[in-house]
Amino acid sequence: MGEANSTTPVKIFALGGLGEIGLNLMVLECAGHGIVIDCGVMFPEDRLLGNGVYVPDFSELTQSRVPIDAVVLTHAHEDHIGALRYLLQKFEVPVYGTAITLAFVRRRLEEAGLSGAMKDLIAIEPRHSFAIGPFNIEPLRVTHSTPDSVALAIRTPAGTIVHSGDFKIDDAPVDGVNFDTEAFVQLGEEGVALLLSDSTNVERVGRSGSESSLKPILRELISRTTNRFFLSAFSSHIHRIRQVAEVSREVGRRVVPLGRRMAESVRLGLETGQLSFAPGMFVEPEEADFIEPRKLTFLASGSQGEPFSALAKLAMDNHPRVHVESGDMVVLSSRFIPGNERNIHTLVNQLYKLGAEVVYDAIAPVHVSGHASRDELAEMIQMVRPRYFVPIHGEYRHLSRHVGLAIENGIPERNCFLMEDGDSLVLNGAEAHRSRKAHSGRVLMEGGEIEDISLIGERRTLARDGTVIAVVAISASTGSIVGGPDIFSRGFVSGNGTSIHLRRGREEVMNRIAAIPRPYHPDDPRIKDEVVRTLRHYFIRNVDKRPFIIAHVMEVP
């Protein structure tokens, strides 16, 4: 390894998070050393197509000549820590994070059977610097929707790099731990070479509301509920859970977590002191059977309409222990993430049919974002005053608008770099320039196994256009077709073999196969290819559908 000096360059690239919401993974390389900042997952847009998750493609890291020395985490959300278990199966490296973040990581590693990796979990604290190779890293307190979130001030031979993590500037945080404005201002005075800043809410004007502003609203809703009160939010939102529990305690209600992830978050909150309540405040669903409904508050996972979540089971009235009824109130305390609206609206309709009053953000202000809006993003730029700027954590439109905001706040356009996954930036003293593109992509993990990412596309095609199966039988002795093509369908057209389109498709296939020189052989790919190609063209032209077509050629005596 070469020794770093003031002219040693730093290379920065992302394997996720630049061009999408989620999948966050940033890499910094310098003087033969590398660090990974965050390692998150992304969920497929339609959860009905499977329970898998996307993780970053790590091949750029496994094939690199620069070793990874460590992983540094900014906070405990799944889009920042969810893929760590897969990375640690390839790299035995220490993981740095705050106490709450590591508590969530520890549970994920236990679930994955990676208890051996837990010996390398190293707790960090705001304003306490630590060194990894040529990187001197100082965590800085930020406010976000999960406790113990930090930004990172990374001092390198090429200058100081600030990675914002996910943040907002909350002047009245629930836990009383404020955004460290003083530290960011001081960094600006010292000089910052590069700011990497969260772009999620750049389209929202003004400032994001304070998390504590929800408490009076929750108090009013819980107080006027005559029966059971249900609230659904992201299970990692400890501050939201805390406020619901505090108001429930005020009005004499016990709190019941529903769903594995929600119960786990409550346990972690109690263990780490983030949920400081007397024993008995939180009760198991079995215990709730013996408590009056008007004295119960339920915390349900599944605020995005996930099909197998606790909220989905409640809405479909098939939860094993709890049933929604007239007089209950259900609050969806989260943003409807684009792509999930249809599933969520279905649940809302079902809950209304069961007699519940349903409240969500379009009806009452029952959610505030954990991400900075435009005024806060501008404030971050003004505090840090970086020479160079790269927007992170967002789709392309978010990144583009964030570049525009940076220019409005005094950063020269030539010093702003709009990067996507795989794009590389080299920082070298007073200069910054683009470099070789790194390989990036997504891998689908389902059931603990790596699956081809095209699997989701195949399922989407099956759900939208159905499937068609064509079977052809070839005589082993004569090499001629003795059966078929027989065509069957599922989810495409009704009537196996009786549909006019299946009959006409069969006729076209027979005509095209007849043009292939005989004798036929079942291993000849031309027959299978011709069946698929002919049927695909016919169905697109005449039915305007693209079913998933499977051709099976078999040999018979």
N, C-alpha and C positions, 0 to 999 in steps of 0.2 A: 504494500500500500504506500502511495506517495504521501509525503507530508504536506499538509495544506498551508497555503500562504495567502497573502492579500490578492494575488492574481489567480487563485484557483477558482475555476468556474463551478457553478451549481446548475444541475439540470433538473427541470421540473416537468413532470407529465402526469396525466391522470388516466387510470384504467376504468374509470366510471365516475359519473356525477357531472360531466360536462356534456350536456345534450339530453339529459333525462333527469327526472326527480328520483333520487335513490341511487343505489349501486356505488356509493361514494368511496373512492380510493385514489389517493394522491401519493406520488412517489417523488422523493428528493434524493439526488445522487451528488456526491462530492468526494473527490480524492479517494476513490475506491471504496466508499462507504455509501450505504443506502438506507433510508428509513421510509416506512409506509405510514401515512396519516389516514386513519379510518379504513374500514374494510366492511362495506355494507352490502345488503341484498336489495333486490327490487322485485316486487310481486307482479306476476302477469296481470294485464289489464282486466281480463275476465277470469275471476277465480273459479267459475263453473267449469273451466277447461282443465282444472287440475289444482292440486295443492302444492305444487312445486314453487321454487323461487329461482330467480336469476341471480347468479353470482358473477363477479368479474372473471374474465379469462386471465389466468395468472401466467400464461406461457411466456410473456415478455420478461417476467421476473425469474422464472425457472431457467430460461435460456441466456440470461444476462451474465456478463462477466463481472458485474458489480454485485457483491453479496448484499442481502438485506440484513441489517444489524438489529432492527427492532421495529415494532409497530407502536405508534402513539395514537391514542383515541381521544376524541374531543368530547363525546357524550354517549349515552346508553341507548340511543334509538337504533332499531333494527337496520335502518338504511345506512348505519355507520358501524355497527358491530356484528351484524347478522352473518357475514361471510367469513368472519375470523376463524371459525372452526375449520373451514376448508383450507384456509391459508396455512394454519398451523400444522396441518397434515403434510405440508410440503416444506415448511421452514420451521426449524426449532429455534425460535427467537424470543426474547423477552417482550412483554406487552406492557406498556405504560398507560395508566389511566387514573382518574380520580376514584375515590373509594366507592361511590355509588355506581359508577360505570363498571368497575371491576366486579362488583357484586352481581350485576347482570351478566357479565362475561363468564363469571365462574359457574353460574347456573347453566348457561348455554354449553359450556365445555363439559360439564357433568352429564348433560343430556346426550352429548355426542360421544361419551366414553373416552374423553381426552383429559382425564383427571391429572395425567402426568404433566400436561402443559401448565397446570395451575401454579406450579412451583416458580414459574417465571413471570408471574403477574406482579408488577411493581407499582405501588401507589404513589401518586404525585399530588402536589398541592399548589394552589395558585401562588404566584410570586416566589416559588422555590424552584430555582433553575436546576437542570441536570444536563449532563453531556452524553452524547452518543457520537463517537468519532469526532468529526469536525463540526458537528452541530451542537450548539448550546441552546437548550430549549427552555423557555420560561412560560408556564401555563398562566393564563390571565382569566379572571372570573368574568363570565358573561351570563346573561339571563336568557333562559330558553324554557321550553315546556317540560323539560325534565331536569331534576336538580343536579348540581355538581358539574355543570357544563362549562367548558373552557375554550378559549381561543389559544393559539400558540404563537409566541414571538420566538422565531428561530434565527439565532445569530450564526451567520456563516461567513466564510472568508470573502464571499462576494457581496456581503451586506446583510441586513436584517430582513427576513421574510415574515410577514404576519399572515397567519391562516386563521380566519375568523371563526371557523366551525359554524354551527348553526347558532344564530343569536337574534335577540332583539334587545332594545334598551328599555327595560322595565323599571320605572321609577318607584314602584311599590310592590316588589316581589313578595310572594307568599311566605318564603322562608326568611325574609329580611336581609338576605345577602345580595347586595347591590352589584350592578354592572360596574366594573372597575374603570370608570372613566379616567381617573387620574393616571393609571398605568398606560392607557392608550395615548393620552395627550403627551406623556413623557416620551413614549416611543417616537411620536411625531417630531418632538424637539430633538431627539437624538439622531433621527434620520432613518427612514425606512426605504429599503430598495424596492420591495414588492409587496403589494397587498393582494391576497387571495380572499375574496369576499362573497358570502352567501347571497344568492340572487333570487331565492324562492319567491319572495313577495315584492319584487321590484315593480310589478304592475299596480300595486296598491298605493294610492296616494296617502299622505299624512303619516301617522304613526300607528303601530299596532297597540291595541288596548292592553292595559295591565291585567295580569292573571287575577290579581286580587279584586278586580272590578266585578268578577262573577259572583262573589260571595253574597252580596245583597240580593241578587237575582235568584240564586239558588235558595236562599232563605225564604223568599216570597213564594217560590214554587212549592218547596217542601211543606211550608206552613199551611198552604191551602189545599194540600192533597189529603183527601179523606180516607184513602186506603193505602196501598203500598206505593212507594216511590221507586222508580227505576231510572238509573242514569247509565248511559253507554258512552264510553270515551276510549281513547287509546290506552291500553293497559299500562304503558310506561309513563303515563302522565301522573306522576306521584303528587304533584301540586294540586291537580284537579281532584284526585282521590282524597287528599287531605282536607280540602275545603268542603267537600260533600260530607265527610265524616264529622267535621267540626260543627256544621249546621245540624246534622242529624243528632249529634250529642245534645245540642241546645234544645231541641224539641222532643227529646226522649226516644229517639229511634236507634235501633241497632243496625249495623251495616253488614250485608251479606255479599261477598264476592261470588260471582258466577262466571265460570270459564277458567280453564287452567292458567292461561296467561295472567288474567286479572288476579286470581288467587296468589299466584307467584309474586306479582308486583306488590301486593299487600304484605306478604311475608317479608320481602326484601325491605320494604319501607319500615316495617316494625323492627327488623333486625338492625338496620342502619340508623335508626332514630329519626328518620324523615317523617314517620307517622308515629307521633308520640301520644299514644292513647292508653288508657287503663285496660287491663285484661278484661275481655268480655265485650268490648266495643264492637269488634269484628267477630261474627259468628259463622259457623258452617251452615250450608243449606239444610242439613238434617236438623240442626238445632232450631232453625227458623220455623219449623213446623209447629213448635210449641210457644210461639210468640204471636201476639195479636198483629194482624196485617198492618194496622195503622201505626204500628211501632217498628216498622221495617223499612230500610232503604237497601236496594239491591244495586250493586255495581256489575254491569254486564259487559263482557267483551263483545266485539262485533259491530262497532259503530259504522263500518264501511259496507255492511250488508254481506259479510263473508258467509257463505252458505252453511257452514257447519258450526258457526259460533253460537254462544249462549243466546245472543239477541235473536238470531235467526230461529233457534229452537223455541224461544218464547213467542215470537210472532206466528210461527206455524203451529203453536199449541202442542208441541211434542217434547217439551222439556221434561225430564224424568221427575222433577220435584216441584217446580214452580209453574203456575199458570196465571196469565194475565187476565184480569176481569174488570168489570165496570167499577169505576171509582179509582182505578190505578192511574198514575201518571208516568209516562215514559219520556225521558229527555235524551235527545241525541246531541251530546255535547262535543261535537267535532265538525270540522269542515267536510262537506261532501266532495271527496277527491274526484276530479274529472275521470269518467269511465265507470265510476261506481254508482252514479245517480239512479240508474234503472233498478239495480238491486235494492238500494236503500228505499226508493219510493215504494217498491213492492212490500218491503217490511212495514213501512209506515201505514200503508193501506190495510195490511193484515192486522196490525195492532189496533187500528180504529175499529175494525170489524169485531175485535174481541171486547170492545167497550172502553178501551183506554183513551185518555187524553194524551196526545203526542205533541211534544214541543221540540222544535229544532231551530236552527239559526235564522231561517227565513221568517219565523214567527216571533221569536224573542232572542235577545242577545245572549245566548247560552254557550257561546264559544268565543275565545280570542286566540289569535294565531301566536305561535311561538317564534315566528320569523319576523325580522325587521321589515317594515314598509319603507317607502322611498325616503321620507325625511330622516329616518334612522340610518339608512344606508348612506345617505349624503353626510350625515353627522360622522359616521365611521371614517369616511374618506377625509373629511375635514380634520378630524383628530389625528389621524395617522400620517396624512400628507405624503403618500408614497411617491417614489419616482416612477414606478411602473405599476400597472394594474391589470389583474386577470379576474374576471367574474367566474365564480364556481357555483355548484349546486343549483342546477336549473336546466330547463329545456332551452333550445337555441334562442327562442324569442326572449326568454328571461335574460340570457347572457348578453344578447344584443342590446336590449334596453338598459342593462346595467352599465355597459360600455358608454352609452349615451349619457347616463347620469354622471359617470366619472368625468367625462369631458365637460359637462356643465359645471362641475365642481373643481375645475382648474387643472385637470391632468391632461397634458397634450395628447391629441389623438394618436400620434405616432408612438406614444408610450403605453397605449392600451392594446392588449392582445386578446382577441376573441378566440378562444381555443375550444376544441372538442376532444372527446376521448382519444387518446393516442398522440395528440399534438404535443410537441416538446418545446420548451423554452429554456434557453441557456442564459444565465445571469453571470456576467463577468465584470465585476467592478462597476464602472459607470455605464456599461452597455448591456443590452438584452437583445437576443435574436432568436428566431425560430431554428429548430434543429431537426434531425431525422425523426420521422414519425414512428412511434412505438406501436407494436401490435396490440390491439385492444378488441374486446368483444364481450359477449355474454355466454355463459354456460348455464343450462337448466339443470338444477338439482331437484330430484324428486325421489322420495323414499330412501334418501341417503345415497342414491346412485346418480352418476352423471348421465344425462339424457341429451340427445341431439336437440338443439334449440328449435329445429323444424317441427318437433312434435306438437308444439302449441299451434303452429299453423295448420298441421294436419287435423287436429281436433277442431279448430275453428271451421275448417272446410267441411268436416263431417257434420258439425252442428248446423251450419248454414245451408249446405247443399246436399248432404247425405252421402251415401256410398253406393256404388254399382259394382257387382261382381260378375265377371264373365268367365265361363268354364268351357274349355274346348278339349275334347278327347281325341287322341290320335292312335291309330292301330299300330302296334309294334311290328306286325308282320307285313302290312301293306304300305305303311307310311301315309295313309290317307285319313281324313277327318271322319270319324264314325259317330261322333256325338257333339252337339252344340254348333255354334256357340249358344249356350244357355245363359240367359242374362237375368240376374236378380238384383233387387235394390232394397235399400232401407233408408228412409228419410228423404227419398228423392222424388219418386212418383208412386202412386198407389197401384196395387195389383201386380204381383210378380209374374212377368211374362205376358200379362194381358194388356198392359198399357200400350197405346198406339206408338209411343215414343220408344219403348223397349223393343217392340216388334220391328219398327223401321230401323232402329239402331242395329239390330241383329242382321237385317238384310244388308245394310251397308258393310258390316264387318265381313259377312260371307263373300260379298263381291270383291272386297279388297284382298282377303286371304287367297281367293282363287287366283289372283295374279302372282302369287309367290310360287316359284318352281317347286314341283314335287320330286321325290317323296318328302313329306314333312317329318320333322323330328322334334320331340318335346323340348329339347334343349336349345333349339334354334330361336335366338332372341327376336328374330324378325316377326314371328307370329304374335308373340306377346306385345311387342312394340306396336304392331299394326292394329291390334285390338284396342289398345289404350288410346292411340292417336285417333283412330276413326271414331270411337265413341265420344271422346272429348270434343272433337270438332262438331259432331252432330248435335250434342247436347248444348253446347254453347250457341250454336246457330239457331236451334229450334226451340230450346227450352229456356235459354239465357241463364243456365246454371253450370257450375263447374264441380260436379260431384267427384269424390275421391274414388278412382277407378282401380280395381284390382283384377288382373287377368291371370287365370290359372290354366296352364296347359298340362294335361296329364296323359300318360301312356297307358293303354289298355291292351290286353292280349289280342 
